[in-house]
């Protein structure tokens, strides 16, 4: 069966031949015209009924995006980047992890977490040979692959948020805060947030449903790093409101100085990564595609009682 790596080169060739924006279905139909695979391979499906080639095409697209060869100009669509357009495919015999590792963005994608000494370990692709990870136990393999899937989901979520309007972001923050148990009712939270016209979100919400305490919210759908001056300005807003608690939410990230300033004032910072992590944790904008249970022996059931 054709792998996700084997789909990458024909996909790039198809896209270079017609340099346009593709949906996944359009790319899939174009690929089927050029792939030298049998009807059995074309129609092969996974246990849940999904077409294998279509599913692996999604991962091929993801890997090429991480390598900087594809980009997502709009929801559910992708196109070649300048790097993808300029890539001389006549000199490329095959695309594999070694080929993609020449791109720094792909190498960063393959890194998961850090050990205590700061070194990073590589993630093994879902479709690479098991002998490359034979030093891991099966639960460890699953944990690493789950981390890979979660990271990609977070990245896609953040991209969708940034590509939407400030009004969408305003509603998203309201929905998230209510899902986390803040803001009282959804109606109360919606009325308390979105009072400014600066493209961001500012407001005061209840910390609990009884309204015993208030939390001041500032949320910015930004690309640039939030710096110390932004936190200082937020501190001033808190002082004006005589507020004790504040949360600053952004789709970008915070500078070291911003983090230090926030810690001194008890301000909670939520960057893009934390935002998507909370969305996944509270089931906002995501749904369970498939779940697995790992079972172990209930030893008590088999231990005979002794008298």
N, C-alpha and C positions, 0 to 999 in steps of 0.2 A: 504494500500500500504506500502511495506517495506521501512523503513527510511534509511538514510545514516548511522546512528548509528547501525542499525540492520545488515548492510552489513559488519561492521568492523570485528566482531568475525569470521564469516565464511571466510572472506578474509584472515585473519591471519592464520587460520587453513589450508587453501589451500596452502598458501605460506610456512608455516612450513613443510608441507608434501613434497613439492618439492622446496627446497631452491635454487631458481634460479632467474635470472632477468626476469621480466615480462613486457610486454607491456600492456596497458590498455585493449586492445581487448582480449588478451590472458587471463588476469585475469577475464574479464567479462564472457568469455566462460567457464572457470573453475567454476566460481561461479554459473552459471546457472545449472550446473550438480548437485550441492549440495543444492541449495535453494529450499525450500518447498513452492513454489508459483505457482499459477494457470497460465494458458496460457494467461488469460486476464491481469494479473499483469506483466507477462514477456513482453507482447506486448504493454503495456500502454505507451502512448507518451504525451509529453507536447504540448502546443499550437503551438510551432514552429516546431513540428514534431520529436524532439529528444526523444529517449527512456528514460523513467524516471529512470529505474534501472541503466542504463549506466551512466546517468548524476549524479545520487546520488553516484555512485561508485567513480566518480571523487572527490567528496567532502569527501567521506570516506577515500580515499587515501591521500587527503590533510591533514585531521585532524590527521591521523596516522603518517604522516611525521612530522607534527608540534609537536607531542608527542615524536618524536625521535625513532619511531618503524620502519619507512620506510626511505629510502634515494633514491635519483635519481642519479644513476651512469652514466647515459647517457641520451640524449634527448629522451623524451617520454617513458622512461622505469624506473622501480623502483624495489627495492629489500628490503629484511629485513636488518635492522641494527643488530648489536650484541645484542642490547637490545630486538629487535623483535624476534630474534632467541632464546634468553634465556628465554623469557616470558613463564611462565607455564600456558598454556591455560586451562588446566584441572581444575585450581582453579578459572577461570574467568567465571562467570555466564552470564554476559552481559557487553557490553562496552557502556558507556554513558559519558556525560560531567563530571560527578563526578569521574568516573574511570580515564579519561584522565587528569583531573586536578591534579593527583598525580605527573605528570611530569611537571617540571618547565618550559620547553620550550613551552608546550601547554598553560600554564597559561599566559605566555608572549604574545602568539599569540592572546589570547582572550582579550587583553587589547588594547584599542583604544584611542590614544590621552591622554591628561591630562587636568584637570580643572585648574583654576587659583591657587588653593592651592596645586597643584601637585598630587592630587589623580587621579587614573585611574578608568575608568568605563568599565565594561565587555560588550563585544559584544555578542549579542544573535544570535545563529545560525539561518540560513535561515529556518531550519525545526523544530525548537523548538516551544513549545506551545505559542500562543499569550498572554495567561494570564501572562506570565513572563515579558511582555513588555507593558502591558496595560496602564502604566503610560505615554507612549509615544504617540504622535499623529502619524497618518499614514505617513505624510512627514518625520517625525523624524525617524521612523522605516526604511523608504527607504534610508535616508541619512546614517544611521548606516550600513545597509547592503551593500550599495554602497562602503562605506569605507572599509569594510571587503573584498569585491571583489577586490578593487583597491590594498589593501595591499598584498593580495595573488598574484595578477598579478605582482606587483613590485618584490616580492620575487622570482617568477619564472623567470622573466626577468633577474635578477641579476645572478641567478644560471646558466642560459643559456650563459650569457656573460662570466662568469668565466670558463665555460667548453669549450669555444671556443679558438681559437689561438690568439696570439698577432696581427697577420695580420687582423683577423676579427675585433678585437677591434679597430685597426687603422682605418679601413673603417667605423666602427660604429660611431666613433668620428667625422670623416669628414662628414658623412651623417647628424648627429645631428646638427653640427655647421651650415651647409648649410641650414637645415630645419629651424633653428632659425634666419636665415638672415645674418649670418656671412660668411666670407671666399670668398666673391665675387661669382664667378661661382664654380660649383662643381669641375671642372677641375683644377681651380686655387688652391682651398683648398686642393685637393688631392696631388698636386705637392708641396705644402708648408709644408705638414705634413708627418711625417714618415721618417725623415732623419737620425735617430740614429739607432744603432744596439743593444740597451740594453734591448730589449723586451718591451719597452714602446713607447710612442709617443712624440716627441718634434717638434716644428715648429712655424712659424710665419704666421698668416693669416690676411687678411684685415678685419677691423671691419665693413666695408660697401662695397657695390659693386663698389664704386668709388675709394676705396683704400686710403681714406683720413687719416686713422690711422691704426696702426697695433696692434695685440694682440698676445702675446707670449703664446704658449700652451705647457703644459707638462701633459701627461696622463700616468698613470701606472695601469696595470692590476695586482693588488696586493691583497694579503690576509691579510697581516700585517697592523697594524695601521700606517698611515703616521705621522711621528713625526716632531718636530721643526727642526732638522738638515736637513731634506728633503726640508723644506720650505726655510731655509737659503741658501741651495745650489741653489734653484730656484731663490732666490733673486739675487744671484751672476750671474746667467745666464741672468737675466733681465738687470743687470748693464752692463754686457759685450755687450749686444745687444742694449744698450741705449734705452731700452723699458720702457714705462710708465705703460703698462697694461699687466696683466698676469692672466691666468686661469690654475689651477691645478686640473686635473680630475683623480679620482681613483675609483676602484671598491670596495675598503675597506672603511675606515673612517679616520678621522683626530683626533689627540690628542688635548687636551685642549690647550697645549702650541703651537701646530701648528696653531690652530685657532687664538690665540692671536698674534702670529708672523705675520700671513697673514693680519690681520686687520690693523696692523701698516704700512703695505706696500701697501695696496690697492689691494692685490691679492685676486681673487675670488676662493673659494674652492668649488668643486663639488664632494661629496662623492657618494657611491653606491646608497643610497636612493634618493639623488637629481638627479642623473643620470637617474635612471629609471622613476622618476617623470617627468623629461623633455621629455623622450622618449614617455611616455603616452600622455603628453600634446600636443606634436607635431606629434603624430601618427606614430612614428618610431618603427617598429617591432611589432605593435599591430594593431588590427582592431576592429571596433564596432561589437559586437555580437548581441546586441539587445538594443533598446533605448525606454525609457518611457517618456511620457509628462504628467505633472501634470497641469490640467486645473482649472481655477477658473472663477467665473461669471464675465462677463464684465458689471459692474453695470451701466455704461453710456448707454448701450443699453436698459435698462429697466426703467431708470429714465425718467419720462415724463417732458417735458419742461413746465415751468410755466411762465405765462405772467402777 
